[in-house]
Amino acid sequence: MLRPVVVGMDGSRESLAAAEWAAQEALRRRLPLHLVHAWEGGVTPDLSELPELDAPRYWARRILRDAVERLGERCPQVVPTTEQIARSAPDALVAAGDEAELLVLGSRALSGFGGFMAGSVALATVAHVTRPVVLVRAEQTLEDEHLPDAENHPSATTPYRDILVGVDPANACEEVLAFAFESAMLRAAPLRAVYTWRLPYVEAAAEARARRAVGASAAKALTAVMRPWREKFPTVDVHELTPEGSAALRLTDAAKGAGLLVVGRRIRPARLGTHTGPVAHAVMHHARCPVAVVPHQ
């Protein structure tokens, strides 16, 4: 049985943008699309039929109806299924995400810093779901995934923008690279693999030589990690980048021209707290393109 692409809906512009992105991803992957909405008004059976909940119940159901109608106009090739879940939003999304091929959520705007942020529900969900989660900002459109046309106008028919993936050769998890390569292959898009490094303390006289040596070592390590994946996905055009500096800053900066940024999140046994890791946490808040957070051991 095929796992669906699941979208968490709450009626916001962010979730509607997420649904449109997910519909295109479902088409690319030839998977069903499933829209879910969590409504806590139905959590307690004794309270679920109270008359004062009629209006909230109506609006909760309308969220899914409106999303289906919008997708029918924007992406008629996809016919989604819907489900209203009587649980808190984080619990509902984690449960639905664990059964999905990937879970897609909206990402809210962050004023004052020029970036974006995931709300508390998204953060809690990303920290605990065992499948990949993609965060999509409210302003994301179909054209944003593609390069501009010859006149620099937005287009949905030009080639796809690059896929960007953060790589750590010391913890080169297969799940992250598999997701990144598959995403690039499905789009016929180039893949940029980024491994950042920092120069340890050395005396000033030896700094230039040490920088060359550490940079060369980083490039060699990244090449070794990417070699088997290049062989497995021979049609993907791969570019290996090893800039010096902070991984979070370098990836956020590189993501400005990307169609999708893929990062990893180590699975932790604790169920409390938001265990996303510093790099994933930073790009979730500030990357301008959709961000895929892929859990791994």
C-alpha positions as CSV (number, residue, x, y, z in Angstrom):
1,M,0.0,0.0,0.0
2,L,1.4,3.4,-1.0
3,R,2.2,5.9,1.7
4,P,0.5,9.2,1.0
5,V,1.8,12.7,1.0
6,V,0.1,14.2,4.1
7,V,-0.6,17.9,4.7
8,G,-1.6,19.5,8.0
9,M,-4.4,22.0,7.4
10,D,-5.5,24.8,9.7
11,G,-7.1,27.3,7.3
12,S,-4.1,29.6,7.2
13,R,-2.4,30.9,4.0
14,E,0.7,28.9,5.1
15,S,-1.3,25.6,5.1
16,L,-2.9,26.4,1.8
17,A,0.5,27.0,0.2
18,A,1.7,23.8,1.8
19,A,-1.2,21.9,0.3
20,E,-0.4,23.2,-3.2
21,W,3.2,22.3,-2.8
22,A,2.3,18.8,-1.6
23,A,-0.1,18.3,-4.5
24,Q,2.8,18.8,-6.9
25,E,5.0,16.5,-4.9
26,A,2.3,13.9,-4.9
27,L,2.2,14.1,-8.7
28,R,5.9,13.9,-9.0
29,R,6.0,10.8,-6.7
30,R,2.8,9.3,-8.1
31,L,1.4,9.1,-4.6
32,P,-2.0,9.9,-3.1
33,L,-2.6,13.2,-1.3
34,H,-4.2,13.3,2.1
35,L,-5.3,16.4,4.0
36,V,-5.7,16.3,7.7
37,H,-7.1,18.8,10.2
38,A,-6.9,18.4,14.0
39,W,-9.9,19.7,16.0
40,E,-9.7,19.4,19.7
41,G,-13.5,20.1,20.0
42,G,-14.1,16.4,19.4
43,V,-11.4,15.1,21.8
44,T,-13.8,14.6,24.7
45,P,-17.0,12.7,23.7
46,D,-19.0,14.3,26.5
47,L,-18.3,17.7,25.1
48,S,-18.2,17.1,21.4
49,E,-22.0,17.5,20.8
50,L,-22.5,20.7,22.9
51,P,-24.6,23.3,20.9
52,E,-22.0,26.0,21.6
53,L,-19.5,24.0,19.5
54,D,-21.7,24.0,16.4
55,A,-20.0,27.1,14.9
56,P,-16.4,25.9,15.7
57,R,-17.4,22.5,14.3
58,Y,-18.7,24.1,11.1
59,W,-15.5,26.1,10.6
60,A,-13.3,23.1,11.3
61,R,-15.0,21.1,8.6
62,R,-14.9,24.1,6.2
63,I,-11.1,24.2,6.4
64,L,-10.9,20.9,4.6
65,R,-13.7,21.7,2.1
66,D,-12.1,25.0,1.2
67,A,-8.7,23.3,0.7
68,V,-10.2,20.7,-1.6
69,E,-11.9,23.3,-3.7
70,R,-8.7,25.4,-4.0
71,L,-6.7,22.3,-5.1
72,G,-9.4,21.5,-7.6
73,E,-8.8,24.8,-9.2
74,R,-5.0,24.9,-8.9
75,C,-4.1,21.2,-9.3
76,P,-7.1,19.3,-10.8
77,Q,-4.9,16.3,-11.6
78,V,-4.9,15.4,-7.9
79,V,-8.0,14.3,-6.0
80,P,-7.1,14.4,-2.2
81,T,-8.7,12.5,0.6
82,T,-9.5,14.3,3.8
83,E,-9.6,13.5,7.5
84,Q,-10.6,15.4,10.6
85,I,-8.7,14.1,13.7
86,A,-10.1,14.6,17.2
87,R,-6.7,15.1,18.8
88,S,-4.4,18.0,19.7
89,A,-2.6,19.3,16.6
90,P,0.9,18.0,17.5
91,D,-0.4,14.6,18.4
92,A,-2.6,14.4,15.3
93,L,0.2,15.5,12.9
94,V,2.8,13.2,14.4
95,A,0.4,10.2,14.1
96,A,-0.5,11.1,10.5
97,G,3.1,11.9,9.6
98,D,4.4,8.5,10.9
99,E,2.1,6.8,8.3
100,A,3.1,9.2,5.5
101,E,5.7,9.2,2.8
102,L,6.3,12.7,3.8
103,L,4.4,15.3,5.9
104,V,4.0,18.9,4.6
105,L,3.3,21.8,6.9
106,G,3.1,25.6,6.6
107,S,5.8,27.9,7.8
108,R,4.9,31.3,9.2
109,A,6.5,34.6,8.3
110,L,9.0,36.1,10.8
111,S,9.0,39.9,10.8
112,G,12.1,41.9,11.4
113,F,14.7,39.4,10.3
114,G,13.8,38.7,6.6
115,G,13.4,35.0,7.2
116,F,10.7,32.6,8.2
117,M,9.8,30.6,11.3
118,A,7.9,27.4,12.1
119,G,5.2,27.8,14.7
120,S,5.2,25.8,17.9
121,V,3.0,23.1,16.4
122,A,5.3,22.6,13.5
123,L,8.4,22.6,15.7
124,A,6.8,20.0,18.0
125,T,5.8,17.9,15.0
126,V,9.2,18.0,13.3
127,A,10.9,17.0,16.6
128,H,8.9,13.8,16.9
129,V,7.6,12.5,13.6
130,T,9.6,9.6,12.2
131,R,9.1,10.5,8.5
132,P,10.5,13.5,6.4
133,V,8.7,16.8,7.1
134,V,8.7,19.6,4.6
135,L,8.0,23.2,5.7
136,V,6.5,25.6,3.1
137,R,6.2,29.3,3.6
138,A,3.0,31.2,2.9
139,E,4.3,33.0,-0.1
140,Q,5.5,29.9,-1.9
141,T,4.0,29.4,-5.4
142,L,4.4,26.9,-8.1
143,E,6.6,29.3,-10.1
144,D,9.0,29.6,-7.1
145,E,10.3,26.1,-7.7
146,H,11.4,27.0,-11.2
147,L,14.0,29.3,-12.6
148,P,12.8,32.6,-14.1
149,D,12.2,32.7,-17.9
150,A,14.4,34.5,-20.4
151,E,12.9,37.8,-19.4
152,N,13.4,37.1,-15.7
153,H,9.7,36.6,-15.2
154,P,8.3,33.8,-12.9
155,S,7.5,30.7,-14.8
156,A,6.1,27.2,-14.1
157,T,7.5,25.7,-17.3
158,T,11.3,26.5,-17.0
159,P,13.7,24.0,-15.4
160,Y,13.5,23.4,-11.6
161,R,15.8,25.3,-9.2
162,D,18.6,23.4,-7.5
163,I,18.1,21.0,-4.6
164,L,20.4,21.8,-1.7
165,V,21.5,19.3,0.9
166,G,23.6,19.7,4.0
167,V,26.1,16.9,4.4
168,D,28.2,15.9,7.4
169,P,30.7,13.1,6.3
170,A,31.2,12.1,9.9
171,N,27.5,11.3,10.1
172,A,26.5,10.7,6.5
173,C,23.1,9.3,7.0
174,E,21.6,7.5,4.0
175,E,18.0,8.7,4.7
176,V,19.0,12.4,4.1
177,L,21.0,11.7,0.9
178,A,18.4,9.4,-0.4
179,F,15.7,12.0,0.0
180,A,17.8,14.7,-1.6
181,F,18.9,12.6,-4.6
182,E,15.4,11.3,-5.2
183,S,14.0,14.9,-5.0
184,A,16.6,16.1,-7.6
185,M,16.0,13.1,-9.9
186,L,12.2,13.6,-9.8
187,R,12.7,17.3,-10.9
188,A,15.6,16.7,-13.2
189,A,17.3,19.4,-11.1
190,P,20.9,19.8,-10.1
191,L,21.9,18.8,-6.6
192,R,24.2,21.0,-4.5
193,A,25.8,19.1,-1.6
194,V,27.3,21.4,1.0
195,Y,29.8,20.4,3.7
196,T,31.0,23.3,5.9
197,W,34.1,23.3,8.0
198,R,35.9,25.5,10.5
199,L,39.6,26.1,10.9
200,P,40.9,25.1,14.3
201,Y,43.2,27.5,16.2
202,V,46.6,27.7,14.7
203,E,49.3,30.3,14.9
204,A,49.0,33.2,12.4
205,A,52.1,32.1,10.5
206,A,50.6,28.7,9.8
207,E,47.0,29.8,9.2
208,A,47.1,30.0,5.4
209,R,48.7,26.6,5.0
210,A,46.3,25.1,7.6
211,R,43.3,26.5,5.8
212,R,44.3,25.0,2.5
213,A,44.9,21.6,4.2
214,V,41.6,21.6,6.1
215,G,39.7,22.7,3.0
216,A,41.3,20.0,0.9
217,S,40.5,17.4,3.5
218,A,36.9,18.5,3.6
219,A,36.6,18.3,-0.2
220,K,38.0,14.8,-0.2
221,A,35.7,13.7,2.6
222,L,32.6,15.0,0.8
223,T,33.7,13.4,-2.5
224,A,34.0,10.0,-0.8
225,V,30.5,10.3,0.7
226,M,28.9,11.3,-2.5
227,R,30.6,8.8,-4.8
228,P,28.2,5.8,-4.2
229,W,25.2,8.1,-4.5
230,R,26.5,9.5,-7.8
231,E,26.7,5.9,-9.1
232,K,23.2,5.1,-7.8
233,F,21.7,8.3,-9.4
234,P,23.8,8.8,-12.6
235,T,21.3,11.2,-14.1
236,V,21.6,13.7,-11.2
237,D,24.0,16.6,-11.8
238,V,25.9,16.9,-8.5
239,H,27.9,19.9,-7.4
240,E,30.0,19.5,-4.2
241,L,30.7,22.6,-2.2
242,T,32.9,22.9,0.9
243,P,32.8,26.5,2.2
244,E,34.4,27.5,5.4
245,G,32.0,28.8,8.2
246,S,28.8,28.0,10.1
247,A,26.7,25.3,8.5
248,A,23.5,27.1,9.5
249,L,24.6,30.4,8.0
250,R,26.1,28.9,4.8
251,L,23.0,26.7,4.1
252,T,20.6,29.6,4.8
253,D,22.5,31.8,2.4
254,A,22.8,29.1,-0.3
255,A,19.1,28.3,0.0
256,K,18.2,31.8,-1.4
257,G,18.4,30.4,-4.9
258,A,17.3,26.8,-4.2
259,G,14.0,25.1,-4.8
260,L,14.3,22.8,-1.8
261,L,16.7,22.6,1.1
262,V,17.2,19.1,2.7
263,V,18.8,18.7,6.2
264,G,18.9,15.9,8.7
265,R,17.6,15.5,12.2
266,R,18.9,12.8,14.5
267,I,16.2,10.7,16.1
268,R,16.3,11.0,19.8
269,P,14.5,8.7,22.3
270,A,13.2,11.5,24.5
271,R,9.6,12.4,23.7
272,L,9.7,15.8,25.5
273,G,11.1,19.0,24.0
274,T,12.0,20.0,20.4
275,H,15.0,18.0,19.4
276,T,15.7,19.3,16.0
277,G,19.4,20.1,16.3
278,P,21.0,23.6,15.8
279,V,21.3,23.5,12.0
280,A,17.8,22.2,11.3
281,H,16.4,24.6,13.8
282,A,18.2,27.6,12.2
283,V,17.2,26.8,8.6
284,M,13.6,26.0,9.6
285,H,13.4,29.6,10.9
286,H,15.3,31.5,8.2
287,A,15.6,29.6,4.9
288,R,13.4,31.2,2.2
289,C,12.8,28.0,0.2
290,P,10.9,24.9,1.4
291,V,12.9,23.0,4.0
292,A,12.8,19.2,4.2
293,V,13.8,17.8,7.6
294,V,14.7,14.1,7.3
295,P,15.0,12.1,10.5
296,H,17.8,9.6,10.8
297,Q,19.5,7.3,13.4
